[in-house]
Amino acid sequence: MRCFESLDDWRAARAVLGMTRIGFVPTMGALHAGHASLLARSVAESEYTVLSIYVNPTQFNDAGDLARYPRTLEQDLALAESLGVDAVLLPRYEALYADGYRYRLDEMTFSRTLCGAHRPGHFAGVLTVVMKLLNLVRATRAYFGEKDYQQYLLIRDMCAAFFLDTEIVPCATLREPDGLAMSSRNMLLDTAARALAARFPELLASREGDDKVADQLAAAGFEVDYVHTEGGRRFGAVTVQSADRRVRLIDNLSLHASEVVTP
């Protein structure tokens, strides 16, 4: 497995790969079993798998949230190598945003709803960095978890709008045995907050209306950003207090069938 901090070195390596069938998994690190499932699928379906690890500052509207985001690079690299990943991109801000973020991608409707309504500029940062990474990797397929379903839809539609050749592949959300969606942010939960977090998917799956579910989440001890059902899928975002920090959790569930997938 090769690690690339230099984008010039990666671009030279990519030129040698030519028409190789490449799978790509972009992440912000702090890898868990959900990420591992994406990487394993890429390894199974591709001739060459690329992982990127980059905590992207342009998608954070809260500097404290950026500073607290877990970073576990040594463990991440060990996991990637054990799964058969071929290359890891570890870009630096100065190289990835040589323009100082003067140029950015934005979407003007769906990105303003759900998480976008509560995190100004978040999806512009996400779409911009993903476009940069897709252009650098030029993968056949890129794999994204369905936990961030709004993000997946925006990236899928961005690729279609800009005629990118990379296929965006959605992968089912992996969950803990108690139903909590796997997330790097779960590492920030203390014992009490982790116990409370398990109530989030349980209440989100209720057949009650959105407003009632939001009330139930608030009564349970969550700060509720939104609960919204659209197209047979319920989306939710909440915040929990964990020691001296606040941790934001998001999830979504199909209301048509059970989607509990455990590793």
N, C-alpha and C positions, 0 to 999 in steps of 0.2 A: 504494500500500500504506500502510495506516494502522497506527501503533504505539500501543498503549494501555498505559500504566503505571497509570492510574487505573481501578479496577474500576467506579466510578460512571460514568465516561465510556464504558466498554465497554457497560455495561448500558443506557445511553441509546441507544447505537448499535445494540445488539442489538434493542431494542424497535422501531426503525424497520425492521429487516429482516423482521419478521413471519414469514411462512410460507416464506421463501426456503429453498431446499434447500442446507443448510450442511454442508460437510465439515470435520472437525477433526483435527488432528495434534498431540497433546500431546508435548512433548519437554523434555529438560533442556539443550538447546543442544548446542554442539560438533557441529554437523550434519555428516553425511557422505553418501555416495551412497545409503546405505540410507534415511536420512531423506528425501533428495530424491525417492526412488521413491515414498514414501508421499505426499508433497506433490503430486507430479505426478499420482498417481492421483486424489487428492482434487480437484485442479483439473479433471481430465478428467470427473469424475463429478458435480461439484457446481456450483451457481451462485455459491457464495461459499466461499472456503477460509480457515479460521482456523488459525494456528499459535500454540502457546504455548511460551514458553521460560522455564523456571523450575527452578532447581536446588533440589530440595525437601529441606530439612534433616531432615524427620521420617522419611524412609526410610533415612537413614544411621545405622548403629549404631556407626560409627567416625568420630570428628571429623576425624582425619587424612585419611581417605578423602574426606570432604566438602571439605576444604580443597584437596586435590589435584585434584578433579574439573575437567577442562578447561573453560575458558570462552572462547568465541570469538565474542562477540556481533556485532561489526562484520561479520565474514565470514558469520555466520548470516543476518543481515538482508539482505545482498547476495544470497545464494543464494535466500532466500525470495522476494525481489522478482523475481529473474530467472525464477523458476518460475511466477509469476503469483499468488502468495498475496495475498489481499485485506487481511487483518488479522493483526497479531501481538500477542498478549497477553504483557506483561512485568510480571506482578504482583509485589508486594512482600510479604514475610512478614507484616508488620503488617496488611495488608489481607486477605490470604488466610486468615490464622489470627488473626483479630481476637479469637477466644475463647481464644487461647494454647494451642491444641491440647487443650483440655479435652474436646472432643467428637471422637470418632474412630470410624472403621469398622474392624471386624476380622472375620476369617473363622477358624473355630475348628479346621478339620481340614487341608485341603490346604495352607493357608498355613504350616502347621507343619512341612511336609516339604521336601525338596530345598533350595532357597535359604533358605527360611524357617527350617530347622533350624540354619543356620549364621549367619543374620543376624537376631537377635531384634528384633521390632518393624518389620522392613523392610516387610512387606506391609501392615501397618496404616497405615503412612505412605503407601504407594503408593495403596491403595484410598481413603483419606481425601482425598488431593489430587486424584485422578482424579474422585471423586464431586463435589467442589467445582467442578472445571473443567467437567465435563459439565453441571452445573446452570447454570453461568454462560453456556456457549456454546449449549446446547440444540441441538446439531447433529443433522442427519438421520443422519449416519454419522461414526464416529470410527475412525481407522486406526491399527493397532498392528502392529509387526513380530513375526514368529514367533520371532526369536532369543530373546526373553524369553517363551517359550511358557507357562511357569507363570503369569507375570503376565497374559498375554493371557487364559488360561482363567479366572483369578480375576476379572478385570474383566468378561469376558463374563457370567459367572455372577452377579456382583454386580448388573449391570444387569437381568438377568432377575429376580433375587430382589426388587429394589426397583421393578420395573415401569417402568424408564426407557425412553423411546421411542427413544433413540439406538441405532442398529445398530452393533455392534462388528465391524469388518472386519479379519480377519487377512491379513497380507501376507508373502509369502515372504522368507526371509532372503537378503540379498545378501552375497556372499562375494568376497574378494580372489582373484586368480588362483591362489594357492596353497591356497585353501580356507578360510582364516581368516574367520570371520564378521565383518562390519563392525561396529565398535563405537567409540563415542567414547573408550573407555578404551585403544584401540589407540594413541592419540596419546601415551600415557605409556610405551610400550615402547621401550627402546633397541635398538640393532641386534641384539645377542645375544638379548635377550628376544623380539624380533619373529621371529627365525629359529626359536626354540624354539616359539613360539606356534603356528606352522604345523603342528606335530606334533599339536596338540590335536584338531582335527577329523579328522585322518588316523587317529589311534588310536581315537577315539570311534566311528568308522564300522566298526571291526573286527567280525567275526562271532564273536569270542571272547565269553565271559561277562563280566558286569559286573566281578566281582572281578579277573579276569585283565586286563581293560583298565585298571582302576585301578592294578594293579601295574605295567603297562607305562608308564603315564603317570608314575608315581613314579620308575621307573627312568630315564625320559627326562629327569627334572629338575624335574618339576612337584610342587607341594604339592597333593594331591588332597582336595577337600571331599567330593565324591561322584561316583559313576557309577551310574546307576539306569535300568533299562528298564521301561517301563510302557505298555501299549496300543500296542505296536509302535514306540514312540519312545524313543530313548535320550537321557537328560539327563546333563549333566556340568558340573562347576564345578571350576576349578583356580586356583592362584595361581602367578605367576612372579616371580622377583626381577629388577628392572630398575634398575640402578645402585643408588641408595640407597632405592628404594621397592619395595613389593610391589604387583603389579597382579593383580586378580581377573578371570578370564575365565569366561564361561558359554557354553554352546552346547547344541543339541539336534538330533537327526537322526532322520528316519524310517528305520527299518531295512527298509522295504519297497521303496524306490525311491531313486534319486539325487535330491538336492535342491540340487545346486550351482547357484546362480544368480549370475552375475557381471554387473556393470553394463555 
